[in-house]
């Protein structure tokens, strides 16, 4: 199994949806748990990386585990061992770059 690096590459926020659907409205702001540039390392065993959002983990775990096991997404992706995934929060989603890494490239 390969290790997988998970990098937060974008945080989105849709205030018009927040005002309409969230109790706190647009004052809740974007996801408070992660920041662009945060990096996490998955080392196998279905164990959530320390500090990672549990809800986002549920959303992206299948893709992370697949890359760890050597899955390929060619010809859809330009680079093998890489996937873009996001959490399913429709008001303040977080987008992740997920990359299989070898011990030498960490």
ZATORDREN-449906 format. One record per atom (N, C-alpha, C): residue number from 1; atom name; z, y, x. Coordinates in nm, 2 decimals. Last residue first. Layout:
N
+-------+--------+--------+--------+--------+
| zakol | vodren |     pz |     py |     px |
+-------+--------+--------+--------+--------+
|   NUM |     CA |      Z |      Y |      X |
...
+-------+--------+--------+--------+--------+
END
This chain:
106
+-------+--------+--------+--------+--------+
| zakol | vodren |     pz |     py |     px |
+-------+--------+--------+--------+--------+
|   106 |      N |  -0.01 |   1.17 |   0.80 |
|   106 |     CA |   0.09 |   1.25 |   0.73 |
|   106 |      C |   0.12 |   1.38 |   0.79 |
|   105 |      N |  -0.19 |   1.02 |   0.93 |
|   105 |     CA |  -0.24 |   1.14 |   0.88 |
|   105 |      C |  -0.13 |   1.22 |   0.81 |
|   104 |      N |  -0.07 |   0.77 |   1.01 |
|   104 |     CA |  -0.12 |   0.86 |   1.11 |
|   104 |      C |  -0.15 |   1.00 |   1.06 |
|   103 |      N |  -0.03 |   0.64 |   0.76 |
|   103 |     CA |   0.08 |   0.69 |   0.84 |
|   103 |      C |   0.04 |   0.79 |   0.95 |
|   102 |      N |  -0.28 |   0.77 |   0.54 |
|   102 |     CA |  -0.23 |   0.67 |   0.63 |
|   102 |      C |  -0.11 |   0.73 |   0.70 |
|   101 |      N |  -0.28 |   0.86 |   0.19 |
|   101 |     CA |  -0.27 |   0.90 |   0.33 |
|   101 |      C |  -0.23 |   0.78 |   0.41 |
|   100 |      N |  -0.44 |   0.97 |  -0.10 |
|   100 |     CA |  -0.39 |   0.86 |  -0.03 |
|   100 |      C |  -0.39 |   0.90 |   0.12 |
|    99 |      N |  -0.36 |   1.26 |  -0.28 |
|    99 |     CA |  -0.44 |   1.20 |  -0.17 |
|    99 |      C |  -0.37 |   1.08 |  -0.11 |
|    98 |      N |  -0.39 |   1.48 |  -0.54 |
|    98 |     CA |  -0.33 |   1.36 |  -0.51 |
|    98 |      C |  -0.42 |   1.29 |  -0.40 |
|    97 |      N |  -0.31 |   1.79 |  -0.65 |
|    97 |     CA |  -0.41 |   1.73 |  -0.56 |
|    97 |      C |  -0.33 |   1.60 |  -0.51 |
|    96 |      N |  -0.23 |   1.89 |  -0.98 |
|    96 |     CA |  -0.19 |   1.83 |  -0.85 |
|    96 |      C |  -0.31 |   1.77 |  -0.78 |
|    95 |      N |  -0.12 |   2.14 |  -1.20 |
|    95 |     CA |  -0.23 |   2.06 |  -1.15 |
|    95 |      C |  -0.20 |   2.02 |  -1.01 |
|    94 |      N |   0.07 |   2.18 |  -1.49 |
|    94 |     CA |   0.07 |   2.19 |  -1.34 |
|    94 |      C |  -0.04 |   2.10 |  -1.29 |
|    93 |      N |   0.08 |   2.37 |  -1.80 |
|    93 |     CA |   0.04 |   2.26 |  -1.71 |
|    93 |      C |   0.05 |   2.29 |  -1.56 |
|    92 |      N |   0.20 |   2.50 |  -2.04 |
|    92 |     CA |   0.22 |   2.54 |  -1.90 |
|    92 |      C |   0.20 |   2.42 |  -1.80 |
|    91 |      N |   0.09 |   2.39 |  -2.27 |
|    91 |     CA |   0.12 |   2.54 |  -2.26 |
|    91 |      C |   0.14 |   2.58 |  -2.12 |
|    90 |      N |   0.06 |   2.12 |  -2.25 |
|    90 |     CA |  -0.05 |   2.20 |  -2.29 |
|    90 |      C |  -0.03 |   2.35 |  -2.29 |
|    89 |      N |   0.16 |   1.90 |  -2.02 |
|    89 |     CA |   0.21 |   2.02 |  -2.09 |
|    89 |      C |   0.10 |   2.11 |  -2.12 |
|    88 |      N |   0.08 |   1.68 |  -1.87 |
|    88 |     CA |   0.02 |   1.70 |  -2.00 |
|    88 |      C |   0.08 |   1.81 |  -2.09 |
|    87 |      N |  -0.01 |   1.74 |  -1.53 |
|    87 |     CA |   0.08 |   1.70 |  -1.63 |
|    87 |      C |   0.02 |   1.74 |  -1.77 |
|    86 |      N |  -0.31 |   1.62 |  -1.36 |
|    86 |     CA |  -0.21 |   1.73 |  -1.41 |
|    86 |      C |  -0.12 |   1.67 |  -1.51 |
|    85 |      N |  -0.51 |   1.55 |  -1.07 |
|    85 |     CA |  -0.44 |   1.51 |  -1.19 |
|    85 |      C |  -0.35 |   1.63 |  -1.24 |
|    84 |      N |  -0.77 |   1.47 |  -0.87 |
|    84 |     CA |  -0.70 |   1.59 |  -0.92 |
|    84 |      C |  -0.64 |   1.54 |  -1.06 |
|    83 |      N |  -0.78 |   1.25 |  -0.58 |
|    83 |     CA |  -0.79 |   1.27 |  -0.73 |
|    83 |      C |  -0.72 |   1.40 |  -0.76 |
|    82 |      N |  -0.90 |   1.05 |  -0.32 |
|    82 |     CA |  -0.85 |   1.18 |  -0.36 |
|    82 |      C |  -0.87 |   1.19 |  -0.51 |
|    81 |      N |  -1.03 |   0.84 |  -0.21 |
|    81 |     CA |  -0.89 |   0.85 |  -0.19 |
|    81 |      C |  -0.82 |   0.98 |  -0.24 |
|    80 |      N |  -1.34 |   1.00 |  -0.12 |
|    80 |     CA |  -1.26 |   0.88 |  -0.16 |
|    80 |      C |  -1.11 |   0.90 |  -0.13 |
|    79 |      N |  -1.48 |   1.29 |  -0.25 |
|    79 |     CA |  -1.40 |   1.23 |  -0.14 |
|    79 |      C |  -1.33 |   1.11 |  -0.19 |
|    78 |      N |  -1.61 |   1.36 |  -0.48 |
|    78 |     CA |  -1.68 |   1.38 |  -0.35 |
|    78 |      C |  -1.61 |   1.31 |  -0.24 |
|    77 |      N |  -1.60 |   1.14 |  -0.76 |
|    77 |     CA |  -1.53 |   1.24 |  -0.67 |
|    77 |      C |  -1.61 |   1.25 |  -0.54 |
|    76 |      N |  -1.78 |   0.96 |  -0.87 |
|    76 |     CA |  -1.73 |   1.07 |  -0.95 |
|    76 |      C |  -1.67 |   1.18 |  -0.87 |
|    75 |      N |  -1.86 |   0.72 |  -0.76 |
|    75 |     CA |  -1.93 |   0.84 |  -0.72 |
|    75 |      C |  -1.88 |   0.96 |  -0.79 |
|    74 |      N |  -1.53 |   0.71 |  -0.63 |
|    74 |     CA |  -1.67 |   0.74 |  -0.60 |
|    74 |      C |  -1.75 |   0.67 |  -0.71 |
|    73 |      N |  -1.27 |   0.64 |  -0.65 |
|    73 |     CA |  -1.32 |   0.72 |  -0.76 |
|    73 |      C |  -1.46 |   0.77 |  -0.73 |
|    72 |      N |  -1.07 |   0.35 |  -0.58 |
|    72 |     CA |  -1.18 |   0.45 |  -0.54 |
|    72 |      C |  -1.23 |   0.52 |  -0.66 |
|    71 |      N |  -0.75 |   0.23 |  -0.48 |
|    71 |     CA |  -0.85 |   0.26 |  -0.58 |
|    71 |      C |  -0.95 |   0.36 |  -0.53 |
|    70 |      N |  -0.53 |   0.15 |  -0.32 |
|    70 |     CA |  -0.67 |   0.16 |  -0.27 |
|    70 |      C |  -0.78 |   0.18 |  -0.36 |
|    69 |      N |  -0.28 |   0.18 |  -0.41 |
|    69 |     CA |  -0.33 |   0.04 |  -0.40 |
|    69 |      C |  -0.48 |   0.04 |  -0.35 |
|    68 |      N |  -0.25 |   0.45 |  -0.42 |
|    68 |     CA |  -0.17 |   0.38 |  -0.33 |
|    68 |      C |  -0.22 |   0.24 |  -0.31 |
|    67 |      N |  -0.42 |   0.50 |  -0.64 |
|    67 |     CA |  -0.46 |   0.54 |  -0.50 |
|    67 |      C |  -0.38 |   0.47 |  -0.40 |
|    66 |      N |  -0.26 |   0.39 |  -0.84 |
|    66 |     CA |  -0.39 |   0.34 |  -0.82 |
|    66 |      C |  -0.44 |   0.38 |  -0.68 |
|    65 |      N |  -0.03 |   0.55 |  -0.83 |
|    65 |     CA |  -0.02 |   0.41 |  -0.80 |
|    65 |      C |  -0.15 |   0.35 |  -0.77 |
|    64 |      N |  -0.15 |   0.79 |  -0.92 |
|    64 |     CA |  -0.08 |   0.79 |  -0.79 |
|    64 |      C |  -0.07 |   0.64 |  -0.74 |
|    63 |      N |  -0.23 |   0.72 |  -1.18 |
|    63 |     CA |  -0.33 |   0.76 |  -1.08 |
|    63 |      C |  -0.27 |   0.75 |  -0.94 |
|    62 |      N |   0.02 |   0.66 |  -1.30 |
|    62 |     CA |  -0.08 |   0.56 |  -1.30 |
|    62 |      C |  -0.19 |   0.59 |  -1.19 |
|    61 |      N |   0.17 |   0.91 |  -1.27 |
|    61 |     CA |   0.21 |   0.79 |  -1.20 |
|    61 |      C |   0.09 |   0.69 |  -1.19 |
|    60 |      N |   0.13 |   1.14 |  -1.42 |
|    60 |     CA |   0.04 |   1.11 |  -1.31 |
|    60 |      C |   0.06 |   0.98 |  -1.24 |
|    59 |      N |   0.32 |   1.14 |  -1.64 |
|    59 |     CA |   0.18 |   1.17 |  -1.66 |
|    59 |      C |   0.09 |   1.12 |  -1.55 |
|    58 |      N |   0.56 |   1.08 |  -1.52 |
|    58 |     CA |   0.52 |   0.99 |  -1.62 |
|    58 |      C |   0.37 |   1.01 |  -1.64 |
|    57 |      N |   0.58 |   1.32 |  -1.36 |
|    57 |     CA |   0.57 |   1.18 |  -1.30 |
|    57 |      C |   0.51 |   1.08 |  -1.40 |
|    56 |      N |   0.62 |   1.51 |  -1.55 |
|    56 |     CA |   0.49 |   1.51 |  -1.48 |
|    56 |      C |   0.47 |   1.38 |  -1.41 |
|    55 |      N |   0.88 |   1.44 |  -1.61 |
|    55 |     CA |   0.78 |   1.44 |  -1.72 |
|    55 |      C |   0.64 |   1.43 |  -1.65 |
|    54 |      N |   1.03 |   1.47 |  -1.37 |
|    54 |     CA |   1.02 |   1.34 |  -1.43 |
|    54 |      C |   0.91 |   1.33 |  -1.54 |
|    53 |      N |   0.92 |   1.66 |  -1.10 |
|    53 |     CA |   0.94 |   1.66 |  -1.24 |
|    53 |      C |   0.93 |   1.52 |  -1.30 |
|    52 |      N |   1.07 |   1.58 |  -0.78 |
|    52 |     CA |   0.95 |   1.58 |  -0.87 |
|    52 |      C |   0.99 |   1.59 |  -1.01 |
|    51 |      N |   1.28 |   1.55 |  -0.61 |
|    51 |     CA |   1.25 |   1.68 |  -0.66 |
|    51 |      C |   1.13 |   1.69 |  -0.75 |
|    50 |      N |   1.15 |   1.26 |  -0.45 |
|    50 |     CA |   1.27 |   1.35 |  -0.47 |
|    50 |      C |   1.22 |   1.49 |  -0.51 |
|    49 |      N |   0.92 |   1.07 |  -0.63 |
|    49 |     CA |   0.95 |   1.15 |  -0.52 |
|    49 |      C |   1.06 |   1.24 |  -0.55 |
|    48 |      N |   1.01 |   0.77 |  -0.81 |
|    48 |     CA |   0.97 |   0.91 |  -0.82 |
|    48 |      C |   1.01 |   0.99 |  -0.69 |
|    47 |      N |   0.90 |   0.46 |  -0.73 |
|    47 |     CA |   1.01 |   0.55 |  -0.72 |
|    47 |      C |   0.96 |   0.69 |  -0.72 |
|    46 |      N |   0.73 |   0.25 |  -0.73 |
|    46 |     CA |   0.74 |   0.32 |  -0.85 |
|    46 |      C |   0.85 |   0.43 |  -0.85 |
|    45 |      N |   0.67 |   0.16 |  -0.47 |
|    45 |     CA |   0.79 |   0.10 |  -0.54 |
|    45 |      C |   0.82 |   0.17 |  -0.68 |
|    44 |      N |   0.57 |   0.43 |  -0.26 |
|    44 |     CA |   0.56 |   0.30 |  -0.32 |
|    44 |      C |   0.68 |   0.27 |  -0.40 |
|    43 |      N |   0.60 |   0.69 |  -0.17 |
|    43 |     CA |   0.60 |   0.58 |  -0.06 |
|    43 |      C |   0.60 |   0.44 |  -0.13 |
|    42 |      N |   0.48 |   1.01 |  -0.21 |
|    42 |     CA |   0.50 |   0.88 |  -0.28 |
|    42 |      C |   0.49 |   0.77 |  -0.18 |
|    41 |      N |   0.58 |   1.32 |  -0.14 |
|    41 |     CA |   0.53 |   1.20 |  -0.08 |
|    41 |      C |   0.57 |   1.08 |  -0.16 |
|    40 |      N |   0.49 |   1.66 |  -0.22 |
|    40 |     CA |   0.57 |   1.54 |  -0.24 |
|    40 |      C |   0.51 |   1.42 |  -0.18 |
|    39 |      N |   0.48 |   2.01 |  -0.18 |
|    39 |     CA |   0.43 |   1.88 |  -0.14 |
|    39 |      C |   0.53 |   1.77 |  -0.16 |
|    38 |      N |   0.39 |   2.32 |  -0.32 |
|    38 |     CA |   0.49 |   2.22 |  -0.31 |
|    38 |      C |   0.42 |   2.08 |  -0.27 |
|    37 |      N |   0.18 |   2.49 |  -0.38 |
|    37 |     CA |   0.21 |   2.46 |  -0.24 |
|    37 |      C |   0.31 |   2.35 |  -0.22 |
|    36 |      N |   0.32 |   2.64 |  -0.66 |
|    36 |     CA |   0.20 |   2.61 |  -0.59 |
|    36 |      C |   0.24 |   2.59 |  -0.44 |
|    35 |      N |   0.63 |   2.47 |  -0.77 |
|    35 |     CA |   0.55 |   2.59 |  -0.72 |
|    35 |      C |   0.43 |   2.55 |  -0.65 |
|    34 |      N |   0.82 |   2.35 |  -1.05 |
|    34 |     CA |   0.74 |   2.33 |  -0.93 |
|    34 |      C |   0.67 |   2.46 |  -0.90 |
|    33 |      N |   0.99 |   2.42 |  -1.26 |
|    33 |     CA |   1.03 |   2.31 |  -1.17 |
|    33 |      C |   0.95 |   2.30 |  -1.05 |
|    32 |      N |   0.90 |   2.60 |  -1.45 |
|    32 |     CA |   1.00 |   2.65 |  -1.35 |
|    32 |      C |   1.04 |   2.54 |  -1.25 |
|    31 |      N |   0.58 |   2.67 |  -1.56 |
|    31 |     CA |   0.67 |   2.57 |  -1.53 |
|    31 |      C |   0.77 |   2.62 |  -1.42 |
|    30 |      N |   0.56 |   3.02 |  -1.68 |
|    30 |     CA |   0.51 |   2.89 |  -1.63 |
|    30 |      C |   0.62 |   2.79 |  -1.59 |
|    29 |      N |   0.76 |   3.15 |  -1.97 |
|    29 |     CA |   0.68 |   3.15 |  -1.84 |
|    29 |      C |   0.63 |   3.02 |  -1.80 |
|    28 |      N |   0.93 |   3.21 |  -2.18 |
|    28 |     CA |   0.96 |   3.09 |  -2.10 |
|    28 |      C |   0.88 |   3.09 |  -1.97 |
|    27 |      N |   0.82 |   3.43 |  -2.31 |
|    27 |     CA |   0.93 |   3.45 |  -2.21 |
|    27 |      C |   0.96 |   3.33 |  -2.13 |
|    26 |      N |   0.65 |   3.35 |  -2.51 |
|    26 |     CA |   0.59 |   3.37 |  -2.38 |
|    26 |      C |   0.70 |   3.40 |  -2.27 |
|    25 |      N |   0.90 |   3.15 |  -2.68 |
|    25 |     CA |   0.78 |   3.22 |  -2.68 |
|    25 |      C |   0.73 |   3.24 |  -2.53 |
|    24 |      N |   1.12 |   2.99 |  -2.72 |
|    24 |     CA |   1.13 |   3.11 |  -2.64 |
|    24 |      C |   1.01 |   3.19 |  -2.62 |
|    23 |      N |   1.00 |   2.79 |  -2.89 |
|    23 |     CA |   1.11 |   2.87 |  -2.94 |
|    23 |      C |   1.13 |   3.00 |  -2.86 |
|    22 |      N |   0.64 |   2.77 |  -2.89 |
|    22 |     CA |   0.77 |   2.75 |  -2.82 |
|    22 |      C |   0.88 |   2.84 |  -2.88 |
|    21 |      N |   0.41 |   2.84 |  -3.04 |
|    21 |     CA |   0.47 |   2.71 |  -3.05 |
|    21 |      C |   0.60 |   2.69 |  -2.99 |
|    20 |      N |   0.32 |   3.11 |  -3.01 |
|    20 |     CA |   0.30 |   3.04 |  -3.13 |
|    20 |      C |   0.38 |   2.92 |  -3.15 |
|    19 |      N |   0.39 |   3.18 |  -2.75 |
|    19 |     CA |   0.44 |   3.26 |  -2.86 |
|    19 |      C |   0.43 |   3.19 |  -2.99 |
|    18 |      N |   0.24 |   2.98 |  -2.62 |
|    18 |     CA |   0.38 |   2.98 |  -2.61 |
|    18 |      C |   0.44 |   3.06 |  -2.72 |
|    17 |      N |  -0.02 |   3.05 |  -2.67 |
|    17 |     CA |   0.03 |   2.93 |  -2.72 |
|    17 |      C |   0.18 |   2.92 |  -2.72 |
|    16 |      N |  -0.03 |   3.29 |  -2.52 |
|    16 |     CA |  -0.06 |   3.29 |  -2.67 |
|    16 |      C |  -0.01 |   3.17 |  -2.74 |
|    15 |      N |   0.03 |   3.21 |  -2.26 |
|    15 |     CA |   0.13 |   3.28 |  -2.34 |
|    15 |      C |   0.10 |   3.29 |  -2.49 |
|    14 |      N |  -0.02 |   2.96 |  -2.07 |
|    14 |     CA |  -0.09 |   3.01 |  -2.19 |
|    14 |      C |   0.00 |   3.08 |  -2.28 |
|    13 |      N |  -0.04 |   2.89 |  -1.74 |
|    13 |     CA |   0.05 |   2.93 |  -1.84 |
|    13 |      C |  -0.04 |   3.00 |  -1.95 |
|    12 |      N |  -0.06 |   2.67 |  -1.45 |
|    12 |     CA |  -0.12 |   2.75 |  -1.56 |
|    12 |      C |  -0.01 |   2.79 |  -1.66 |
|    11 |      N |  -0.06 |   2.63 |  -1.11 |
|    11 |     CA |   0.03 |   2.63 |  -1.23 |
|    11 |      C |  -0.04 |   2.72 |  -1.33 |
|    10 |      N |  -0.20 |   2.43 |  -0.86 |
|    10 |     CA |  -0.21 |   2.53 |  -0.95 |
|    10 |      C |  -0.11 |   2.52 |  -1.06 |
|     9 |      N |  -0.14 |   2.24 |  -0.67 |
|     9 |     CA |  -0.24 |   2.33 |  -0.64 |
|     9 |      C |  -0.26 |   2.44 |  -0.74 |
|     8 |      N |   0.10 |   2.05 |  -0.53 |
|     8 |     CA |   0.08 |   2.13 |  -0.64 |
|     8 |      C |  -0.02 |   2.24 |  -0.60 |
|     7 |      N |   0.02 |   1.73 |  -0.39 |
|     7 |     CA |   0.04 |   1.88 |  -0.37 |
|     7 |      C |   0.01 |   1.95 |  -0.50 |
|     6 |      N |   0.12 |   1.43 |  -0.28 |
|     6 |     CA |   0.10 |   1.50 |  -0.40 |
|     6 |      C |   0.13 |   1.65 |  -0.38 |
|     5 |      N |   0.02 |   1.16 |  -0.09 |
|     5 |     CA |   0.07 |   1.30 |  -0.09 |
|     5 |      C |   0.03 |   1.37 |  -0.22 |
|     4 |      N |   0.11 |   0.83 |  -0.07 |
|     4 |     CA |   0.02 |   0.92 |  -0.14 |
|     4 |      C |   0.09 |   1.06 |  -0.14 |
|     3 |      N |   0.06 |   0.54 |   0.14 |
|     3 |     CA |   0.14 |   0.65 |   0.09 |
|     3 |      C |   0.05 |   0.75 |   0.02 |
|     2 |      N |  -0.08 |   0.22 |   0.05 |
|     2 |     CA |  -0.08 |   0.35 |   0.12 |
|     2 |      C |   0.02 |   0.45 |   0.06 |
|     1 |      N |   0.00 |  -0.12 |   0.08 |
|     1 |     CA |   0.00 |   0.00 |   0.00 |
|     1 |      C |   0.00 |   0.12 |   0.09 |
+-------+--------+--------+--------+--------+
END
